[in-house]
C-alpha cells in the first residue's frame, strides 16, 4: 500500500521529499505506530557525520563555478586536445570529468561545462543534437566520478565505506569518459569537421598555469581521503576553503556580493537533498519494520537466483525508476530492498553501489524527468524535445558501458582491494 501511495503522490506532481515523507507517515498511522517514531526517524536520517559532506561538496561546487575555475579548466582542455579530430567535444568531456572530480553533482557539471561548451561546439559546426546529447551525457559523470554526492548517499544507506566507494568510482568514471571521447571522435570524423589550429607549447603552458589551481583540487580531495589524512566530510570542508581562497585571491572573481548569492543557492539545494534523505529514512524504517526487504529477497531469489539474473533485473528496475526519481531518492528507496539480496548472492556491496549509481546516472538523461535534459535545454535555449532526440544515442552508449562495468567487477574493485 505504501508503494501505491508513493506512486500516486509522484504522479500528481508532489515534491519528492513530500511524497516519500507523507508515504512513510501514512504507513505509520495506518499501522498504529506512535507519531514519536516519525519525528525521531526523520531526525536520525540526517544525524550523520558522513552526510555533512553533501552540503559541503554542493557549496564547494558552486564556489568553483562562480570563482572561474570551470572556465580555466575548459580553456586548458581545449588547448590540450583541440588539434585532435573531434578535439573540441573531447575537451568538453575531459572538462566534465575534471569538474565532476570537484563538484560531485551531475546538474552542476552540465551547467558549468555545458554552458560554455555548447555555444562553442555549435560555432564549430557540430550538429546541435549531438552537442546537446554529448554535454548532457558527460554531465552524468558528476555522480560517478568521486566525490559523488550520490555515492555518499549510498554509503550512508548501505553502511559501506565511503572512501572505498569513492575509490571504486574512479576507473568506471574514466572508462565512461573515454567511451564518450571515442564517440566524439567518430562523429567528428564522419562529419568531416576539422580540428582546431595547432597550439604552441607556450600557449598550452599559459593555459595550464591558469588551470592548475583547479587541476590540483581533485588530487587534494581524493589523495587526502585515500591516504587517510582526512575523511570525506573533512575533504569537503577543505574543498570549500580552497575554492573560496582561489576564487577570491587568485582568480579574483569571488566577492562579498556573489558569495552571499552562492551561499543562499547552496543552502536551498542542500536543504532539498537533506529533506529527501530524512524523509526516505522514515520510508526505509517502515520497510524494515514490516520485513519487506526480507520478503522481497525470498521472492526475487525464487526466480533470480544467480548474480547475473539479479543484476539484470536490478538494471531494468533502476533504469525505469531513474526516469521518474531523483538519483539520491532512488538510492534511499531501493538500497534497503536490494542490499540483503546482494549479500545473499555474494555480490560485493561496493561494486553494487557503483552499478546502482551508474544506472541512476543514466536516469539523469532519460526522459521524461531526467534533470540533465532540463538543465541542457535551459542553458542552450533549445526545446526539450531537441535535447531528448540528441541524448537518445548516448543513452544506448551509456547502457553498453554499464554492462561492461557490471560484468567486469575489477573495474570498480581493482583500486579498492
N, C-alpha and C positions, 0 to 999 in steps of 0.2 A: 504493500500500500504506500509506503514511504517513497518508493521509486516513482510510482504513478503520480503522487502529489508533486514531487520534484519536477517531473517531466511537464506537468500541466503548468506550473509556475514559469518554467523556462519558455514554454511555447507562447504564453501570453505576454512575454517580454519583461518579466520581473528581473531585477538585477540578480546576478549570480549569487552574491553573498546573501541577499534576502531570500532567494529561492532555497538555498541549502539550509540556512538557519531556520526558516519557517518550517521546512520539511522535518528537520530534527525536532523542533518544538512541538509540532503536531503529533509526531510519533510518541514523544514523551507523555503528552497529555492523554492521548488515546490509551496508553498503557498504564495510566495512573501513577507515573513516576513523578517524584517531587520536583517542583519548579527550581528548587535549590540546585539540583543536578545540572539544570540548564545553565545557570549563572556560573557555577564552578567549572563546568566543562568548557564553556565559552572562554573563560579567563585562562584555563590551563592550555588551551590551544595555542596561545601566543606567549606563554610564560616559559620561554626557552632562550638560553644564551645564543645558541646557534642561529635561531631565526632572526636575531638582531642584525645579522649580516644582510638581510634582504633590504630594509630601508637604507642601510649604509651604501650598498652597491648601487641602488637606484639613485641616490644622491650623488655618488661619485660619477656615474654615467652622465647625469645631467650637467654636472660641473665640467666634465670633459668636452661635452658638446658645446656648451656656451663659452668655454675657455679657449676654443680654437684648436684643440688637439686633433679633432677629426679632419679638419681642413688640411693640416700639415701631413697627416698620415696619407691622405689621398694623393696629395701632390708628390710625395716621395714614391708611392706605389706606381703612379703614372710614369714617373721618370725612370723607375727601375725596370718596368716591363713594357713600356709604351712602344718600343721598337719591334716587339714580337707581334706576329699576326694575331689579332684579337687582343692586343695588349691593353687597350682601354677597358673592355669588360673584365679582363683578367685582373687589372688593377682594382676594379670595383669589388671583385670577390676577395682579393687579398686585403683590401682596406676593411671589408666587412669582418674578415677573420680576426684582424688585429683589434678592431673596435669591439668585437664580441668578447675578446680576451680581456677587455677592460670593463665593459658595461654590464654583461650578464643578462641583457634584455634583448629580445627579438624585435619588438616595435621600435625601440630606441636605435637599434642598428640600422633598420630600414630608413628611419627618419634622418639619422646623422649622415650616413653614407649615400643613401639613395637621393636625398635632397640635393646633393652636389653632383653625383654621377649620372643621374637620369637625364638632366639637360645636356651634359657633356656627351653622353652616348647618342642622344638624338641629333646633336650638331654634327657628330661624326658619321651620320647617315646609317646608323644601326636601326633595324626595324623596331618600331615603337613597342610592339607587343613583346618582342624579345627583351628589350631593355626593362620593361616593367616586370616581366616574369623573372628575369635574372636577379634583379635587385631585391625583389620580394623573397625569392628563394634563398639568396645569400643572407638575408636578414634572419633566416631560421637558425643560422649558426650562433646567434646571440644566446640561445638557451641550450646549446650543445657544448660549445667550447667554454671551459671554465673561465671565470667564476660565474656559472649559470645560476640564476635565481631559482629556476625550476628544479635543478639538481639539488639545491639547498632544501627546497620544499620536500622533495622525495626523501632526502637523507633524514629529515626530521620525522616524516611519516613512517618510514621503514626502519628507523633507528639504525641506520647504516652510516659508517664513517664518511663524513662529508669530504675529508681530504682524499680518501680513496675514490670517491665519486668524481671529484674534480680531476684527479689524475687520469681516471678511466675515460673521461670525455675528450682528452686531448687528441689522441690518434683518430677516433671516429670523426671529430670535427675537422681535422686536417684532411682526412680522406674525402669527406663530402665537399670541402673546399676545392680539392684537386679535381674531383668529378665535375664541378661547376666550371672550373677553368678549362677543362677539356671541351666541355660543351661550348664555351665561348670561342675557343679556337676553331672548332668545326664550323660554327655559324659564320664567323668572320671569313674563313677560307672559302666557304660556299658562296657567300655574298660578294666575294672579291674586294673586301674592304681593306685598304692598305693600312699598314702600321703607321704610327706617328714618326716624325723625324727623329733621327738618332740624337741622343742627349749626350753631351760631353761629360767626362768624368767630373769636371769642376762643378757643373750644374747638378749632377747627381749627388755630389758631396755636400753642396749647399743645402739641398732639399733634405738630405739625411740629417744634417746638423740641426735643422729646424724641427724635424720629426722625432729626433732621438729621445726627447723627453716623454713622448707618448709610447715609443717602442720599448722603453725601459720598464714601464709600469707593469705589463704582464709578467715580466721576469721577476720583478719585486714581489708581486702578489703570489704567483704560483711557486716561485723559488722559496719564499718565506714559509708558505704552507707546507711544501714538500720536505723542507729541511727541519721543520718543527720550530722555526723561530717564532712564528705566531699562528694562531688559529684562523680559520676562515673569517670569523667575525672581526678579529683584530686586523686581519688583512684588509677588510673592507674599510675599517677606520683609517688605516694607513693610506688607502687609495683616496679617501676624501681629503685628507690633509695635503697629500701630494698634488692632487688635481687643483685644489684651491691655490696652493702656492705657485704652481706652474702657470695657471690661468691669470693670476693677478700680477705676478712679478716677472715672469719670463715672457709670456706672450702678451701680457697686459690687456687682455680682453675681458677680464672679470672686474667689475666694480661693485660698489655697495648696492646700486640700484638693481642691476640684473642678478646679483647674488640673492637679494630678497625674493625676486620673482622665481628664481630657480629653486630656492628653499621651499616656497609655497607649493610649487608644482610637484616637487619630490614628496612632500608631506601628504598631499592629496593622493598621489599614486601609491605610496606606501600604505596609507590608511585603507585604501580599497583592497589591496592584496592581503593585508593582515586581517581584515574583516572576513575575507573569504576563508582564510586559514582557520580563524576562530570558529566560524560557522561550520566548516567542514569537520572540525573536531567533534562537534555535537553529533553530526551525521555518522561519523566513524564510531563514536562511542555507542550509539544505538545499534548499529550493525553488529558490533562485537557483543553487546548485551543480549541480543537475540540469537547469537551464534550463527548469523547469516554467512560469514566467510567460511566457517567450517562446513555448513550445509552445502554451500555453493561448491566448495572444493570437492566434496564427495560426489556431487552431480557431474562436475566437469571431468573429474578423473575417471568417471564411468565410460566416457567416450573419447576423452583426450588424455590418454594415459601415457603419452610419450612427450618428451620435451618439444619435439618438432610440432606435433599436433597442437599442443598447448600454446606455443609461441605464435603459431599461425592464427589461432583463434583470438589471442590477445591482440594481435596486429589488426585484425578486422574490426574488433570492438573499439580499439583506441582510434583507428582512422575515422570511424564513424563518429565517435564521441568528440574528436578534435574538430569536426565540422561545426559543432554547436557550443562546446565548452572552452573556457579559458584553460590553458595548459596547467596552471597551478591548481585550479579547481578540479580538473580531471585527475591529476595525480593524487589529490587528497581523497577523492571518491573511490578510485579504483585500486589504490595501493593496498588498503586493508582487505580488499576482496581477493586480489591476486597473489599477494605475498605468501600466505600459507601454502598455496599450491606450488609456487616456485620452490619453496623449501622442501616440500614433499617430493618434488621431481628432481631435486638436486641441482637446480639452476642457481648460479651464483647471484645473490641479490644485487651486487654492484653491476654485473653485466645486464641483469634485468632492468635496473634503473636506467642505464644508457639506452637500452631498447625502447623503454617506455618514453623517455624524453625525446628520442628521435622520431618516434611515432607522433607524438604531440606537436613536435616542431613542424612536421608536415601539415598537421591540422591548422597551423598558423597561416598557411597559404591555400587552404581548402575552402571553397565556397560551401555554404552561404555566409558563414560568420568568421572566416579566417581574418584575424586582426591585421596581419601584414598587408592584406589586399586593400583595406580601407586606408591604411597609412600611405601606401604607394599611390592610391588614387588621389588622396588629399595633397600630397607634395608634388604630384605631376599634373594636377588639374585635369586628369583624364577620367572618363566614365568608368565605373566599377566593372562593367562588362568587358571593357578592353583589357583591364588588368587580369580578370579571370581567364580570358582567352589566352593571354600571354603566359600565364602561370601554369596552364594545364600540362604542357610538355615537361616542365620542371617537377611537377608532382610525380610523374612517371619516373623521371630520373632519380628523384629522392627515394621513392619506394624501392627501386632497384638497389640503391646504396644501402637502404635499411636492411634488405635481405642479406647483403654481404656482412654487415655488422652483426646481424642476428646469428648467422651460421658460422661466423669466424670469431668466436669469443676472445681470441688472443688480441684482436684489435682493441678491445676495451680493457683487457686484463693484463696485457704484456707489461705495462709500466707499474701496475699495482702489485703484482705477485713478486 
